[in-house]
Amino acid sequence: MLTKPRFYVSLLTILSLVFIWSAIAPLDRLTWWLEVLPVLIALPILFKTYPKFQFTQLAYLLMLVHAIILLIGGHYTYAEVPLLNWLRDTFDLSRNYYDRIGHLAQGFIPAIIAREILLKKLPLVAGSWLFFIVCCICLSISVLYEFIEWWVAIYQGGAADAFLGTQGDIWDTQWDMFCALIGSIAAQLLLAKTHDKQMIVMQL
C-alpha cells in the first residue's frame, strides 16, 4: 500500500490526465459538461472536508474509477463509447452497454462511500441493517440522478438526447436504477471485509 502522499498524488495525476483527455474535442460539449459535473462538484468537497474526514484508500480509489467512467462517458457520450460499440456490433447486441456499466458503478462506488460515512459518523455496526440502509441510499442517489436527467430533458429538449442515452429503450430508467441497486449489493458482498480492515488500520 502506498504512503498517503504518494497515493493521493498518484490519484490526482491520473484524474488530471484523464480529465484533460476527456475535455479535448468531446463528441457533444453539452453532454460532456453534464457528465463531468459530478466530478467538478465532488473534488472540491473532498478537499474541503479532508482535514476533518478522511476516507480509506479503497474508497478514494473507487472514487477515481467512478470519475474515469464519467469522464469517458462525457467524452464519447454513453451511447458511443468505441469499445462497447465494437462489442455491440461483434456480438449483435441490442445497444451500447456502457451506460449500464456507469449505472452499476453508480451503486457500487457510493455503497462503499455511504458505508464508510455511516460506520464512522453514526452508531451503526456492520450487519443486515447497515447493508439495507446502504442499498437504500444508493438507490435514492440513482433515483435523484434520473430526476436530474428528466429535468435536463425538459429544459433542453432534443439537445439532451445524448445525455439521456436511452437508445430507444422505454425501460431505460428502470434498468438504470436496477443496475445501481445491483451495484450496491455487489460492492458490499465483495468489498466489506477489505473495507472494514482498512478502517481498522486508519484507527490505529
N, C-alpha and C positions, 0 to 999 in steps of 0.2 A: 504494500500500500504506500503510495506517495505521501511525502510530508504535506501538510496543509498548504504552504505557499506554492510549492511546485504543482500540487493538484489543482489549485484554483487557477494558476497561470495557464496550465495546460487546457483546462476547460474554456477559459476566456479566449485563448488563442484559437482554438478550434471553432468556437462560436463566431469569433470575429471574421475568420476566413470564410466560413460558410455564409455568413451574413453578407459579406462583400460580393461573393459569387452570386448569391440569390438576388441581390439588388441590381446586378448588371443585366439590362435588357430582358426583364421578365416577359412572359408571354402576354400578360394582361396586368398593367400597372395598378389598376384599382383592386384587383384580386390580390396582388402582392401586398398592398397596404393592409387589406382586411385580414389576410392570413398571418402576417408578421406582427400585427398589433399586439397580440398577447405576449410576444417576446419583448417588445418595446415597453410594455407595461410591467411585466414581471421582473425584469432585470433591475430597474431602479428600486423596486420594492425589496428585492433580496439584498441589495447593497445597504439600503436604509435600515433594515431590520437585523442585519448581521451582528452588530455589537450586542444585541440582546437575545438573539435566537439564531443558533447555527444548526443547520440540517446535517445529517450524516453524509458521508461521501457517496453512499449509494443513492440517496435522494438527489444530490446535486448532479450525479452522473445521469440519472434518469431525466432530470430537467433538461440537460443538454441534448439527450436523444430526442426528447419531445420538441425542443426548439428546432433541431435539424429537420425533423419531419415537417414542421410548419414551414420552414424556410424553403425546403424542396417543393412542397405543395404550392407555396406562394410564387416560386419562380416559374414552374410549369403549368400551374393550376392542377387541381387534384385529378381531373379527368384526362390529363395529357402527360403524365409522368412517363418518360420513354420506356423504362424497364417494364413497367406494368402494361403499357401498350403492347410491347413485344409479347409478354405472356398472354395477353388477351387474344392477340392475333394468332400466336402459335398454337394455343390450346383451344381456340374457338370459344373463348369465354364471352359472357354477355356484356361485360363492361370492363373498364379500367378499375381495379380494386384498390388503388392507392388510398382512396378516401376511407375504405374500410380499415386499412392499417392505421390511418390517422385517428379514427374514432375508437379503435381498440386502445391506442396509446392514450386517448383522452380519458379512458377509465384506468388504464394500467398505471400510468405515472402519477396522476393525482391521488390514487389509492395509497401509495407509499407516503406522499406528502401529507395527506389528511391523517393517515395512521400515526405519523410521527408527531404532528401537532397535537392530536388528541391524547396520545400517551404522555407527552411532555407537559401539556398545559392543563389537562383535566384529570380528575381522579378515576381514570379508566385503566383497566388491565387487559392484557391480551386475552381474547376469548370470543365467544359467539356474538356477544353484544357489540364489541368493537368491530368485528367482521361485518355485521349487519349495518352499523352506522356508517362505516367507510363506504360500503356499497351504495347506501342512500345518498351520501354526499356526492359521490362520483356520478350517480345517475342524475342528481339535481344539477350538477355542472353541465352535463350533456344536454339536459332539457333547456337550461339557460342559453347554451350555445345555439340550439335550434331556434329559440326565440329570437336571438340576435340575427340569425340567417333570415328568418321570416321578416323582421323589421327592415333589414337591409334590402330585401327583395321588394317590399312595399315601397320603400323610398326611392330605390334605383331602377325599379322595373326590370327590363330585359338586360340592363347593364350588369346585373348581379348574377346572371346565369352561371358564369364561370366560378363564382364564389360558392353558389349553392351546390353545384356538381352533382345534381340528381341523376343525370344521364338517362332521363326518361323513366326512371323507376318511381312509381307512385308511392311505394312504401319506403323510400329512401330515408325519411326522417325516423321512422320506426326502426329500421336497420341500424342507423347511426346510434341511436340510444341503446339498442340491444348490444351492439358491439362494445360500447363504453361499459355497460354492466358486466359483460363477459371479461373485459379487460380488468376491471376492478377485482373480480373474483380470482382471476388467474394470478394477478400480482400478489395478492395476499397468500394464496396457496403456495406459490413458488418462492417468494422472497421474504416471508415473515420471519423465518429463523435467522437469515442473514441480517435482516434489518434490526432485529432485536439484539443480536450480537454487537453490531456497530453502535447502537445506542448505549449499550452497557459499557463499551470501551470509551465512549465520549464522557461518561460519568466518572471514570477512574482518574 
